[in-house]
Amino acid sequence: MALAERQRRSTLTRQPDGSYRLTIEQAPIPTPDDREVLVRVHAASLNRRDMYVLKGQYPMPPRPTLVPLSDGAGEVVAVGTGVRRFKAGDRVAAIFFQRWLDGRPGAEVYASALGGQLDGMLSEFVCLSEDGLVGIPEGYSYEEASTLPCAAVTAWNGLVTRGRMQAGDNVLILGTGGVSIFGLQFATAAGARAIVTSSSDDKLARAKALGAVSTINYVAVPEWSNAVRTATDGIGVHQVLEVGGTGTLPQSIASLASGGHVALIGGLSGFGGDIPARALMHANLTASGIYVGSRANFEAMNAFIERHRIRPVIDRIYGLEEAMAAYQRIDAGEHLGKVVIKLG
């Protein structure tokens, strides 16, 4: 396949205050080295993390320039010498941590995050190690596949890998962003009972349509942990996808059933929060810090997705030249599910 010599990509340029300015530039198309794969990226998606990076609020070493976004999917168009896992024409998605393939993450893993310490996926072409890619679920569009690497794997690990979710579990899902909607879909497919919170009645109605058995407007019901107890006949929940942070963690823990698990994921109301050790010990509770996951986690999740025919919920699709509008939609919290940018 003959390729043009140059491509379009988005670039973040560091500003004096530590934030970044987003622009579109022309750049050479890279050539794959040994065991590298050249991917024509068809779609990329945003996560809340990308907003923190743009604002200079993400904990990473400062870079003068950066290609943003960890999540993207596309077609293999060329391979370097020694590549065995993929060939031209294969449909692939990038993994978030390029060096976390399986098992526990080593210290080197955290420097391999796309769209952070490594250039990301908001580029028409990228070169990545063959180990840093997975095949995408059967029948998925590139837009759908681009939603999986961060949000879906995070929800999967929070509920399944670390939470060991079972059929019949009561599951509390905070909010209706990317991680939360995937968590709702995984819980419903696994036969669990999902309870969803939001400040929007319209979003709660959509969550019901996706399988939530109960919903709570946390503005109308500020002490929502009591409502969670009521919705579960006083038992509480066995799993919490905790994306809120400081402002929600106490109520999330108060919502847990004996032996329950809280997956600590995000910080929409501020990162941190006190973990009440005595409460955890008394009720045999567990808390897990979740920072996406490995390639093996991604592949296990894809098998579950194919088995249960789960389709991502895409809120809106933008063009590359509309990338800033996509960021603004995430920042405003207007979305339900995932916001996608289509390339090419």
Phi and psi in degrees as GROMACS dihedral restraints (atoms count N, CA, C in turn):
[ dihedral_restraints ]
;  ai    aj    ak    al  type     phi  dphi    fc
    3     4     5     6     1   -80.5    20    10
    4     5     6     7     1   129.2    20    10
    6     7     8     9     1  -113.3    20    10
    7     8     9    10     1   148.9    20    10
    9    10    11    12     1   -63.6    20    10
   10    11    12    13     1   162.8    20    10
   12    13    14    15     1   -85.4    20    10
   13    14    15    16     1   -20.0    20    10
   15    16    17    18     1  -129.9    20    10
   16    17    18    19     1   160.7    20    10
   18    19    20    21     1  -138.4    20    10
   19    20    21    22     1   167.1    20    10
   21    22    23    24     1   -99.4    20    10
   22    23    24    25     1   144.0    20    10
   24    25    26    27     1  -153.1    20    10
   25    26    27    28     1   157.0    20    10
   27    28    29    30     1   -90.8    20    10
   28    29    30    31     1   144.8    20    10
   30    31    32    33     1  -133.9    20    10
   31    32    33    34     1   136.9    20    10
   33    34    35    36     1   -97.0    20    10
   34    35    36    37     1   129.1    20    10
   36    37    38    39     1  -113.9    20    10
   37    38    39    40     1   126.8    20    10
   39    40    41    42     1   -67.9    20    10
   40    41    42    43     1   134.3    20    10
   42    43    44    45     1  -101.1    20    10
   43    44    45    46     1   164.8    20    10
   45    46    47    48     1   -57.0    20    10
   46    47    48    49     1   -29.3    20    10
   48    49    50    51     1   -85.5    20    10
   49    50    51    52     1     3.8    20    10
   51    52    53    54     1    93.7    20    10
   52    53    54    55     1   -11.4    20    10
   54    55    56    57     1   -80.6    20    10
   55    56    57    58     1   179.7    20    10
   57    58    59    60     1  -126.3    20    10
   58    59    60    61     1   150.5    20    10
   60    61    62    63     1  -108.6    20    10
   61    62    63    64     1   131.3    20    10
   63    64    65    66     1   -93.3    20    10
   64    65    66    67     1   126.9    20    10
   66    67    68    69     1  -136.5    20    10
   67    68    69    70     1   165.9    20    10
   69    70    71    72     1  -110.4    20    10
   70    71    72    73     1   134.0    20    10
   72    73    74    75     1  -135.7    20    10
   73    74    75    76     1   163.9    20    10
   75    76    77    78     1   -91.8    20    10
   76    77    78    79     1   140.4    20    10
   78    79    80    81     1  -147.8    20    10
   79    80    81    82     1   155.7    20    10
   81    82    83    84     1   -63.4    20    10
   82    83    84    85     1   148.8    20    10
   84    85    86    87     1   -80.1    20    10
   85    86    87    88     1   125.8    20    10
   87    88    89    90     1   -71.6    20    10
   88    89    90    91     1   161.7    20    10
   90    91    92    93     1  -111.1    20    10
   91    92    93    94     1   129.8    20    10
   93    94    95    96     1   -67.9    20    10
   94    95    96    97     1   135.2    20    10
   96    97    98    99     1   -90.9    20    10
   97    98    99   100     1  -170.3    20    10
   99   100   101   102     1   -54.9    20    10
  100   101   102   103     1   131.1    20    10
  102   103   104   105     1    61.0    20    10
  103   104   105   106     1    20.1    20    10
  105   106   107   108     1  -105.6    20    10
  106   107   108   109     1   157.1    20    10
  108   109   110   111     1  -126.1    20    10
  109   110   111   112     1   132.8    20    10
  111   112   113   114     1   -93.2    20    10
  112   113   114   115     1   123.0    20    10
  114   115   116   117     1  -115.3    20    10
  115   116   117   118     1   128.6    20    10
  117   118   119   120     1   -83.0    20    10
  118   119   120   121     1   110.4    20    10
  120   121   122   123     1   -80.0    20    10
  121   122   123   124     1   124.2    20    10
  123   124   125   126     1   -98.0    20    10
  124   125   126   127     1   -26.4    20    10
  126   127   128   129     1  -156.6    20    10
  127   128   129   130     1   149.1    20    10
  129   130   131   132     1  -136.0    20    10
  130   131   132   133     1   156.3    20    10
  132   133   134   135     1  -130.9    20    10
  133   134   135   136     1   158.8    20    10
  135   136   137   138     1  -101.7    20    10
  136   137   138   139     1   151.8    20    10
  138   139   140   141     1  -127.2    20    10
  139   140   141   142     1   164.1    20    10
  141   142   143   144     1   -55.9    20    10
  142   143   144   145     1   -34.5    20    10
  144   145   146   147     1   -53.0    20    10
  145   146   147   148     1   -38.6    20    10
  147   148   149   150     1   -65.6    20    10
  148   149   150   151     1   -31.0    20    10
  150   151   152   153     1   -68.4    20    10
  151   152   153   154     1   -41.0    20    10
  153   154   155   156     1   -63.0    20    10
  154   155   156   157     1   -40.5    20    10
  156   157   158   159     1   -61.1    20    10
  157   158   159   160     1   -48.2    20    10
  159   160   161   162     1   -56.8    20    10
  160   161   162   163     1   -38.9    20    10
  162   163   164   165     1   -84.8    20    10
  163   164   165   166     1    -1.2    20    10
  165   166   167   168     1    73.7    20    10
  166   167   168   169     1    24.4    20    10
  168   169   170   171     1  -107.6    20    10
  169   170   171   172     1     7.5    20    10
  171   172   173   174     1   -96.6    20    10
  172   173   174   175     1   135.7    20    10
  174   175   176   177     1   -74.7    20    10
  175   176   177   178     1    92.1    20    10
  177   178   179   180     1  -154.2    20    10
  178   179   180   181     1   157.5    20    10
  180   181   182   183     1   -60.8    20    10
  181   182   183   184     1   137.8    20    10
  183   184   185   186     1   -65.1    20    10
  184   185   186   187     1   141.2    20    10
  186   187   188   189     1  -123.8    20    10
  187   188   189   190     1   142.0    20    10
  189   190   191   192     1   -65.5    20    10
  190   191   192   193     1   -37.5    20    10
  192   193   194   195     1  -139.8    20    10
  193   194   195   196     1   157.1    20    10
  195   196   197   198     1  -158.6    20    10
  196   197   198   199     1   133.0    20    10
  198   199   200   201     1   -81.7    20    10
  199   200   201   202     1   121.1    20    10
  201   202   203   204     1   -85.7    20    10
  202   203   204   205     1   174.5    20    10
  204   205   206   207     1    79.7    20    10
  205   206   207   208     1   127.4    20    10
  207   208   209   210     1   -85.5    20    10
  208   209   210   211     1   -21.9    20    10
  210   211   212   213     1  -108.1    20    10
  211   212   213   214     1   125.1    20    10
  213   214   215   216     1  -164.2    20    10
  214   215   216   217     1   159.0    20    10
  216   217   218   219     1  -142.7    20    10
  217   218   219   220     1   150.7    20    10
  219   220   221   222     1  -173.1    20    10
  220   221   222   223     1  -161.0    20    10
  222   223   224   225     1  -114.2    20    10
  223   224   225   226     1   134.3    20    10
  225   226   227   228     1   -68.9    20    10
  226   227   228   229     1   125.4    20    10
  228   229   230   231     1  -114.5    20    10
  229   230   231   232     1   -16.5    20    10
  231   232   233   234     1  -161.2    20    10
  232   233   234   235     1   152.3    20    10
  234   235   236   237     1  -131.2    20    10
  235   236   237   238     1   149.3    20    10
  237   238   239   240     1   -83.4    20    10
  238   239   240   241     1   178.9    20    10
  240   241   242   243     1   -65.8    20    10
  241   242   243   244     1   145.4    20    10
  243   244   245   246     1    82.0    20    10
  244   245   246   247     1     0.2    20    10
  246   247   248   249     1   -73.8    20    10
  247   248   249   250     1   130.2    20    10
  249   250   251   252     1  -120.6    20    10
  250   251   252   253     1   -24.8    20    10
  252   253   254   255     1   -82.6    20    10
  253   254   255   256     1   -24.7    20    10
  255   256   257   258     1  -140.1    20    10
  256   257   258   259     1   160.9    20    10
  258   259   260   261     1  -137.4    20    10
  259   260   261   262     1   166.3    20    10
  261   262   263   264     1   -56.1    20    10
  262   263   264   265     1   136.1    20    10
  264   265   266   267     1    98.6    20    10
  265   266   267   268     1   -16.5    20    10
  267   268   269   270     1   -67.9    20    10
  268   269   270   271     1   146.7    20    10
  270   271   272   273     1  -102.5    20    10
  271   272   273   274     1   123.4    20    10
  273   274   275   276     1  -137.5    20    10
  274   275   276   277     1   161.3    20    10
  276   277   278   279     1  -128.5    20    10
  277   278   279   280     1   149.6    20    10
  279   280   281   282     1   -81.1    20    10
  280   281   282   283     1   149.8    20    10
  282   283   284   285     1   -91.4    20    10
  283   284   285   286     1   149.8    20    10
  285   286   287   288     1   -61.0    20    10
  286   287   288   289     1   -58.2    20    10
  288   289   290   291     1   -93.6    20    10
  289   290   291   292     1   110.2    20    10
  291   292   293   294     1   -65.1    20    10
  292   293   294   295     1   -19.8    20    10
  294   295   296   297     1  -111.1    20    10
  295   296   297   298     1     9.4    20    10
  297   298   299   300     1  -103.4    20    10
  298   299   300   301     1    97.2    20    10
  300   301   302   303     1   -95.2    20    10
  301   302   303   304     1   -36.7    20    10
  303   304   305   306     1  -166.7    20    10
  304   305   306   307     1   165.3    20    10
  306   307   308   309     1    68.0    20    10
  307   308   309   310     1  -157.4    20    10
  309   310   311   312     1   -75.3    20    10
  310   311   312   313     1   145.3    20    10
  312   313   314   315     1   -76.1    20    10
  313   314   315   316     1   131.2    20    10
  315   316   317   318     1   -79.7    20    10
  316   317   318   319     1   170.9    20    10
  318   319   320   321     1   -61.0    20    10
  319   320   321   322     1   -27.1    20    10
  321   322   323   324     1   -74.9    20    10
  322   323   324   325     1   -16.3    20    10
  324   325   326   327     1   -60.7    20    10
  325   326   327   328     1   -41.4    20    10
  327   328   329   330     1   -70.5    20    10
  328   329   330   331     1   -18.1    20    10
  330   331   332   333     1   -86.1    20    10
  331   332   333   334     1     4.3    20    10
  333   334   335   336     1  -111.6    20    10
  334   335   336   337     1    21.6    20    10
  336   337   338   339     1   -80.5    20    10
  337   338   339   340     1   126.3    20    10
  339   340   341   342     1   -68.4    20    10
  340   341   342   343     1   147.3    20    10
  342   343   344   345     1    71.1    20    10
  343   344   345   346     1    15.9    20    10
  345   346   347   348     1  -137.4    20    10
  346   347   348   349     1   -96.4    20    10
  348   349   350   351     1   -79.3    20    10
  349   350   351   352     1   -17.9    20    10
  351   352   353   354     1  -114.7    20    10
  352   353   354   355     1   148.7    20    10
  354   355   356   357     1   -57.1    20    10
  355   356   357   358     1   144.7    20    10
  357   358   359   360     1  -102.1    20    10
  358   359   360   361     1  -150.5    20    10
  360   361   362   363     1  -106.4    20    10
  361   362   363   364     1     1.8    20    10
  363   364   365   366     1   -85.3    20    10
  364   365   366   367     1    63.5    20    10
  366   367   368   369     1  -151.9    20    10
  367   368   369   370     1   141.8    20    10
  369   370   371   372     1   -66.1    20    10
  370   371   372   373     1   -26.7    20    10
  372   373   374   375     1  -137.3    20    10
  373   374   375   376     1   140.3    20    10
  375   376   377   378     1  -137.2    20    10
  376   377   378   379     1   147.8    20    10
  378   379   380   381     1  -106.7    20    10
  379   380   381   382     1   125.1    20    10
  381   382   383   384     1  -135.0    20    10
  382   383   384   385     1   156.4    20    10
  384   385   386   387     1   -60.2    20    10
  385   386   387   388     1   144.0    20    10
  387   388   389   390     1   -59.5    20    10
  388   389   390   391     1   -25.6    20    10
  390   391   392   393     1   -73.3    20    10
  391   392   393   394     1   -16.7    20    10
  393   394   395   396     1   -95.3    20    10
  394   395   396   397     1    22.2    20    10
  396   397   398   399     1  -133.9    20    10
  397   398   399   400     1   154.3    20    10
  399   400   401   402     1  -131.2    20    10
  400   401   402   403     1   155.7    20    10
  402   403   404   405     1   -69.9    20    10
  403   404   405   406     1   151.6    20    10
  405   406   407   408     1   -95.1    20    10
  406   407   408   409     1   156.1    20    10
  408   409   410   411     1   -57.4    20    10
  409   410   411   412     1   145.7    20    10
  411   412   413   414     1   -56.7    20    10
  412   413   414   415     1   130.2    20    10
  414   415   416   417     1    85.5    20    10
  415   416   417   418     1    -4.0    20    10
  417   418   419   420     1   -75.5    20    10
  418   419   420   421     1   141.4    20    10
  420   421   422   423     1   -75.4    20    10
  421   422   423   424     1   165.9    20    10
  423   424   425   426     1   -64.4    20    10
  424   425   426   427     1   -35.3    20    10
  426   427   428   429     1   -61.9    20    10
  427   428   429   430     1   -44.4    20    10
  429   430   431   432     1   -64.1    20    10
  430   431   432   433     1   -45.2    20    10
  432   433   434   435     1   -63.5    20    10
  433   434   435   436     1   -30.4    20    10
  435   436   437   438     1   -68.4    20    10
  436   437   438   439     1   -14.6    20    10
  438   439   440   441     1   -83.1    20    10
  439   440   441   442     1    -8.9    20    10
  441   442   443   444     1   -86.3    20    10
  442   443   444   445     1   -38.6    20    10
  444   445   446   447     1   -57.8    20    10
  445   446   447   448     1   -39.5    20    10
  447   448   449   450     1  -101.4    20    10
  448   449   450   451     1   -62.5    20    10
  450   451   452   453     1   -63.4    20    10
  451   452   453   454     1   -47.9    20    10
  453   454   455   456     1   -68.5    20    10
  454   455   456   457     1   -44.6    20    10
  456   457   458   459     1   -64.2    20    10
  457   458   459   460     1   -36.9    20    10
  459   460   461   462     1   -62.1    20    10
  460   461   462   463     1   -48.1    20    10
  462   463   464   465     1   -62.3    20    10
  463   464   465   466     1   -40.9    20    10
  465   466   467   468     1   -61.2    20    10
  466   467   468   469     1   -47.5    20    10
  468   469   470   471     1   -68.1    20    10
  469   470   471   472     1   -38.2    20    10
  471   472   473   474     1   -62.1    20    10
  472   473   474   475     1   -41.2    20    10
  474   475   476   477     1   -92.9    20    10
  475   476   477   478     1   -40.5    20    10
  477   478   479   480     1  -101.3    20    10
  478   479   480   481     1   -59.3    20    10
  480   481   482   483     1   -63.0    20    10
  481   482   483   484     1   -49.8    20    10
  483   484   485   486     1   -94.2    20    10
  484   485   486   487     1   -35.5    20    10
  486   487   488   489     1   -84.7    20    10
  487   488   489   490     1   -20.9    20    10
  489   490   491   492     1    53.3    20    10
  490   491   492   493     1    47.6    20    10
  492   493   494   495     1   -56.9    20    10
  493   494   495   496     1   140.4    20    10
  495   496   497   498     1  -124.0    20    10
  496   497   498   499     1   158.7    20    10
  498   499   500   501     1   -57.7    20    10
  499   500   501   502     1   136.6    20    10
  501   502   503   504     1    91.4    20    10
  502   503   504   505     1   -11.7    20    10
  504   505   506   507     1   -62.8    20    10
  505   506   507   508     1   144.9    20    10
  507   508   509   510     1   -87.2    20    10
  508   509   510   511     1   127.6    20    10
  510   511   512   513     1  -124.9    20    10
  511   512   513   514     1   126.9    20    10
  513   514   515   516     1  -100.2    20    10
  514   515   516   517     1   123.1    20    10
  516   517   518   519     1  -112.8    20    10
  517   518   519   520     1   118.2    20    10
  519   520   521   522     1   -89.9    20    10
  520   521   522   523     1   119.5    20    10
  522   523   524   525     1    82.4    20    10
  523   524   525   526     1  -177.4    20    10
  525   526   527   528     1  -134.8    20    10
  526   527   528   529     1    28.5    20    10
  528   529   530   531     1   -78.0    20    10
  529   530   531   532     1  -167.5    20    10
  531   532   533   534     1   -59.7    20    10
  532   533   534   535     1   -52.8    20    10
  534   535   536   537     1   -60.8    20    10
  535   536   537   538     1   -43.8    20    10
  537   538   539   540     1   -65.4    20    10
  538   539   540   541     1   -43.7    20    10
  540   541   542   543     1   -68.3    20    10
  541   542   543   544     1   -39.2    20    10
  543   544   545   546     1   -62.0    20    10
  544   545   546   547     1   -40.3    20    10
  546   547   548   549     1   -60.3    20    10
  547   548   549   550     1   -42.0    20    10
  549   550   551   552     1   -60.7    20    10
  550   551   552   553     1   -44.8    20    10
  552   553   554   555     1   -66.2    20    10
  553   554   555   556     1   -41.9    20    10
  555   556   557   558     1   -65.7    20    10
  556   557   558   559     1   -42.0    20    10
  558   559   560   561     1   -62.8    20    10
  559   560   561   562     1   -45.4    20    10
  561   562   563   564     1   -63.0    20    10
  562   563   564   565     1   -44.1    20    10
  564   565   566   567     1   -64.0    20    10
  565   566   567   568     1   -32.0    20    10
  567   568   569   570     1   -82.9    20    10
  568   569   570   571     1    -2.0    20    10
  570   571   572   573     1    83.9    20    10
  571   572   573   574     1    17.8    20    10
  573   574   575   576     1   -89.1    20    10
  574   575   576   577     1   168.1    20    10
  576   577   578   579     1  -108.4    20    10
  577   578   579   580     1   109.7    20    10
  579   580   581   582     1   -95.9    20    10
  580   581   582   583     1   134.8    20    10
  582   583   584   585     1  -115.8    20    10
  583   584   585   586     1   129.0    20    10
  585   586   587   588     1  -119.7    20    10
  586   587   588   589     1   136.8    20    10
  588   589   590   591     1  -109.2    20    10
  589   590   591   592     1   149.1    20    10
  591   592   593   594     1  -165.5    20    10
  592   593   594   595     1   163.6    20    10
  594   595   596   597     1   -92.0    20    10
  595   596   597   598     1    -3.0    20    10
  597   598   599   600     1  -114.7    20    10
  598   599   600   601     1   119.9    20    10
  600   601   602   603     1   -65.1    20    10
  601   602   603   604     1   -33.3    20    10
  603   604   605   606     1   -63.6    20    10
  604   605   606   607     1   -43.7    20    10
  606   607   608   609     1   -67.0    20    10
  607   608   609   610     1   -36.4    20    10
  609   610   611   612     1   -64.8    20    10
  610   611   612   613     1   -37.2    20    10
  612   613   614   615     1   -63.4    20    10
  613   614   615   616     1   -40.0    20    10
  615   616   617   618     1   -68.1    20    10
  616   617   618   619     1   -36.6    20    10
  618   619   620   621     1   -62.1    20    10
  619   620   621   622     1   -39.2    20    10
  621   622   623   624     1   -59.8    20    10
  622   623   624   625     1   -42.8    20    10
  624   625   626   627     1   -64.8    20    10
  625   626   627   628     1   -26.0    20    10
  627   628   629   630     1   -86.7    20    10
  628   629   630   631     1    -3.5    20    10
  630   631   632   633     1   124.0    20    10
  631   632   633   634     1    -1.9    20    10
  633   634   635   636     1   -62.7    20    10
  634   635   636   637     1   135.1    20    10
  636   637   638   639     1   -87.2    20    10
  637   638   639   640     1   -18.7    20    10
  639   640   641   642     1  -154.1    20    10
  640   641   642   643     1   149.6    20    10
  642   643   644   645     1  -134.9    20    10
  643   644   645   646     1   152.3    20    10
  645   646   647   648     1  -137.5    20    10
  646   647   648   649     1   125.8    20    10
  648   649   650   651     1   -86.0    20    10
  649   650   651   652     1   109.9    20    10
  651   652   653   654     1   -74.2    20    10
  652   653   654   655     1   -11.9    20    10
  654   655   656   657     1   -77.8    20    10
  655   656   657   658     1   -45.3    20    10
  657   658   659   660     1   -70.6    20    10
  658   659   660   661     1   -28.6    20    10
  660   661   662   663     1  -126.5    20    10
  661   662   663   664     1    80.8    20    10
  663   664   665   666     1   -60.4    20    10
  664   665   666   667     1   -36.9    20    10
  666   667   668   669     1   -91.0    20    10
  667   668   669   670     1    66.3    20    10
  669   670   671   672     1   -73.5    20    10
  670   671   672   673     1   -15.3    20    10
  672   673   674   675     1   -63.2    20    10
  673   674   675   676     1   -32.4    20    10
  675   676   677   678     1   -66.6    20    10
  676   677   678   679     1   -39.5    20    10
  678   679   680   681     1   -66.1    20    10
  679   680   681   682     1   -35.2    20    10
  681   682   683   684     1   -62.6    20    10
  682   683   684   685     1   -43.9    20    10
  684   685   686   687     1   -60.1    20    10
  685   686   687   688     1   -43.3    20    10
  687   688   689   690     1   -63.1    20    10
  688   689   690   691     1   -42.4    20    10
  690   691   692   693     1   -67.2    20    10
  691   692   693   694     1   -18.9    20    10
  693   694   695   696     1  -111.5    20    10
  694   695   696   697     1    23.2    20    10
  696   697   698   699     1    55.4    20    10
  697   698   699   700     1    36.2    20    10
  699   700   701   702     1    83.8    20    10
  700   701   702   703     1    -3.8    20    10
  702   703   704   705     1   -75.7    20    10
  703   704   705   706     1   -42.3    20    10
  705   706   707   708     1    95.1    20    10
  706   707   708   709     1  -176.5    20    10
  708   709   710   711     1  -106.4    20    10
  709   710   711   712     1   150.7    20    10
  711   712   713   714     1   -90.7    20    10
  712   713   714   715     1   -19.0    20    10
  714   715   716   717     1  -140.5    20    10
  715   716   717   718     1   141.6    20    10
  717   718   719   720     1  -130.2    20    10
  718   719   720   721     1   128.3    20    10
  720   721   722   723     1   -91.5    20    10
  721   722   723   724     1    99.5    20    10
  723   724   725   726     1   -94.4    20    10
  724   725   726   727     1    95.0    20    10
  726   727   728   729     1  -103.9    20    10
  727   728   729   730     1    -2.6    20    10
  729   730   731   732     1   -83.8    20    10
  730   731   732   733     1   -42.3    20    10
  732   733   734   735     1    94.7    20    10
  733   734   735   736     1  -140.9    20    10
  735   736   737   738     1   -52.7    20    10
  736   737   738   739     1   -43.2    20    10
  738   739   740   741     1   -75.8    20    10
  739   740   741   742     1   -16.9    20    10
  741   742   743   744     1  -117.6    20    10
  742   743   744   745     1   -18.6    20    10
  744   745   746   747     1   -57.1    20    10
  745   746   747   748     1   -44.6    20    10
  747   748   749   750     1   -58.3    20    10
  748   749   750   751     1   -41.5    20    10
  750   751   752   753     1   -73.3    20    10
  751   752   753   754     1   -32.4    20    10
  753   754   755   756     1   -61.3    20    10
  754   755   756   757     1   -45.1    20    10
  756   757   758   759     1   -66.8    20    10
  757   758   759   760     1   -37.0    20    10
  759   760   761   762     1   -66.3    20    10
  760   761   762   763     1   -19.0    20    10
  762   763   764   765     1   -84.8    20    10
  763   764   765   766     1   -11.8    20    10
  765   766   767   768     1   -74.5    20    10
  766   767   768   769     1   142.2    20    10
  768   769   770   771     1   -79.7    20    10
  769   770   771   772     1   165.0    20    10
  771   772   773   774     1   -55.8    20    10
  772   773   774   775     1   132.0    20    10
  774   775   776   777     1    79.1    20    10
  775   776   777   778     1     9.9    20    10
  777   778   779   780     1   -76.7    20    10
  778   779   780   781     1   171.1    20    10
  780   781   782   783     1  -134.7    20    10
  781   782   783   784     1   134.6    20    10
  783   784   785   786     1  -115.7    20    10
  784   785   786   787     1   125.5    20    10
  786   787   788   789     1   -93.8    20    10
  787   788   789   790     1   114.5    20    10
  789   790   791   792     1   -87.8    20    10
  790   791   792   793     1   112.1    20    10
  792   793   794   795     1  -119.8    20    10
  793   794   795   796     1   -53.4    20    10
  795   796   797   798     1  -129.1    20    10
  796   797   798   799     1  -174.8    20    10
  798   799   800   801     1  -145.9    20    10
  799   800   801   802     1    53.0    20    10
  801   802   803   804     1   -60.2    20    10
  802   803   804   805     1   -30.3    20    10
  804   805   806   807     1  -105.7    20    10
  805   806   807   808     1    15.2    20    10
  807   808   809   810     1   115.6    20    10
  808   809   810   811     1   134.6    20    10
  810   811   812   813     1   -75.0    20    10
  811   812   813   814     1   147.8    20    10
  813   814   815   816     1   110.0    20    10
  814   815   816   817     1  -159.3    20    10
  816   817   818   819     1   122.7    20    10
  817   818   819   820     1   146.0    20    10
  819   820   821   822     1   -81.4    20    10
  820   821   822   823     1   134.4    20    10
  822   823   824   825     1   -95.1    20    10
  823   824   825   826     1   115.1    20    10
  825   826   827   828     1   -78.1    20    10
  826   827   828   829     1    95.8    20    10
  828   829   830   831     1   -57.8    20    10
  829   830   831   832     1   -41.2    20    10
  831   832   833   834     1   -63.5    20    10
  832   833   834   835     1   -42.3    20    10
  834   835   836   837     1   -63.5    20    10
  835   836   837   838     1   -41.1    20    10
  837   838   839   840     1   -63.3    20    10
  838   839   840   841     1   -44.0    20    10
  840   841   842   843     1   -66.5    20    10
  841   842   843   844     1   -43.6    20    10
  843   844   845   846     1   -63.2    20    10
  844   845   846   847     1   -38.2    20    10
  846   847   848   849     1  -105.9    20    10
  847   848   849   850     1    13.3    20    10
  849   850   851   852     1    55.2    20    10
  850   851   852   853     1    43.4    20    10
  852   853   854   855     1   -87.9    20    10
  853   854   855   856     1   157.6    20    10
  855   856   857   858     1  -131.1    20    10
  856   857   858   859     1   148.4    20    10
  858   859   860   861     1  -128.8    20    10
  859   860   861   862     1   132.2    20    10
  861   862   863   864     1  -123.8    20    10
  862   863   864   865     1   131.4    20    10
  864   865   866   867     1   -80.3    20    10
  865   866   867   868     1   126.8    20    10
  867   868   869   870     1  -116.1    20    10
  868   869   870   871     1   119.9    20    10
  870   871   872   873     1  -126.1    20    10
  871   872   873   874     1    78.5    20    10
  873   874   875   876     1    57.3    20    10
  874   875   876   877     1  -122.5    20    10
  876   877   878   879     1   172.7    20    10
  877   878   879   880     1  -170.0    20    10
  879   880   881   882     1   -96.8    20    10
  880   881   882   883     1   173.2    20    10
  882   883   884   885     1   -63.0    20    10
  883   884   885   886     1   -39.2    20    10
  885   886   887   888     1   -62.5    20    10
  886   887   888   889     1   -39.3    20    10
  888   889   890   891     1   -60.9    20    10
  889   890   891   892     1   -44.5    20    10
  891   892   893   894     1   -59.3    20    10
  892   893   894   895     1   -46.4    20    10
  894   895   896   897     1   -68.5    20    10
  895   896   897   898     1   -37.1    20    10
  897   898   899   900     1   -64.2    20    10
  898   899   900   901     1   -41.2    20    10
  900   901   902   903     1   -63.2    20    10
  901   902   903   904     1   -42.3    20    10
  903   904   905   906     1   -61.2    20    10
  904   905   906   907     1   -37.6    20    10
  906   907   908   909     1   -63.1    20    10
  907   908   909   910     1   -41.2    20    10
  909   910   911   912     1   -64.4    20    10
  910   911   912   913     1   -43.6    20    10
  912   913   914   915     1   -58.6    20    10
  913   914   915   916     1   -45.8    20    10
  915   916   917   918     1   -66.8    20    10
  916   917   918   919     1   -39.7    20    10
  918   919   920   921     1   -64.5    20    10
  919   920   921   922     1   -38.2    20    10
  921   922   923   924     1  -102.3    20    10
  922   923   924   925     1     3.7    20    10
  924   925   926   927     1    55.0    20    10
  925   926   927   928     1    47.8    20    10
  927   928   929   930     1   -83.7    20    10
  928   929   930   931     1   132.5    20    10
  930   931   932   933     1  -115.2    20    10
  931   932   933   934     1   133.5    20    10
  933   934   935   936     1   -60.6    20    10
  934   935   936   937     1   151.2    20    10
  936   937   938   939     1   -94.9    20    10
  937   938   939   940     1   111.8    20    10
  939   940   941   942     1  -100.9    20    10
  940   941   942   943     1   122.3    20    10
  942   943   944   945     1   -74.4    20    10
  943   944   945   946     1   -49.9    20    10
  945   946   947   948     1  -160.8    20    10
  946   947   948   949     1   148.9    20    10
  948   949   950   951     1  -116.4    20    10
  949   950   951   952     1   128.5    20    10
  951   952   953   954     1  -114.0    20    10
  952   953   954   955     1   162.1    20    10
  954   955   956   957     1   -87.1    20    10
  955   956   957   958     1   167.3    20    10
  957   958   959   960     1   -58.3    20    10
  958   959   960   961     1   -39.6    20    10
  960   961   962   963     1   -70.5    20    10
  961   962   963   964     1   -10.8    20    10
  963   964   965   966     1  -102.6    20    10
  964   965   966   967     1    16.5    20    10
  966   967   968   969     1   -56.8    20    10
  967   968   969   970     1   -38.9    20    10
  969   970   971   972     1   -64.7    20    10
  970   971   972   973     1   -35.0    20    10
  972   973   974   975     1   -64.8    20    10
  973   974   975   976     1   -35.3    20    10
  975   976   977   978     1   -64.6    20    10
  976   977   978   979     1   -43.6    20    10
  978   979   980   981     1   -58.7    20    10
  979   980   981   982     1   -44.0    20    10
  981   982   983   984     1   -64.9    20    10
  982   983   984   985     1   -34.3    20    10
  984   985   986   987     1   -66.6    20    10
  985   986   987   988     1   -40.4    20    10
  987   988   989   990     1   -63.6    20    10
  988   989   990   991     1   -45.2    20    10
  990   991   992   993     1   -62.9    20    10
  991   992   993   994     1   -35.7    20    10
  993   994   995   996     1   -78.8    20    10
  994   995   996   997     1   -11.2    20    10
  996   997   998   999     1    68.6    20    10
  997   998   999  1000     1    26.0    20    10
  999  1000  1001  1002     1   -81.4    20    10
 1000  1001  1002  1003     1   -16.0    20    10
 1002  1003  1004  1005     1   -82.7    20    10
 1003  1004  1005  1006     1   155.4    20    10
 1005  1006  1007  1008     1  -126.5    20    10
 1006  1007  1008  1009     1   116.5    20    10
 1008  1009  1010  1011     1    89.2    20    10
 1009  1010  1011  1012     1  -140.5    20    10
 1011  1012  1013  1014     1  -111.0    20    10
 1012  1013  1014  1015     1   144.5    20    10
 1014  1015  1016  1017     1  -103.3    20    10
 1015  1016  1017  1018     1   128.6    20    10
 1017  1018  1019  1020     1  -121.7    20    10
 1018  1019  1020  1021     1   146.3    20    10
 1020  1021  1022  1023     1  -116.6    20    10
 1021  1022  1023  1024     1   124.7    20    10
 1023  1024  1025  1026     1   -93.7    20    10
 1024  1025  1026  1027     1   133.9    20    10
 1026  1027  1028  1029     1  -111.2    20    10
 1027  1028  1029  1030     1   153.4    20    10
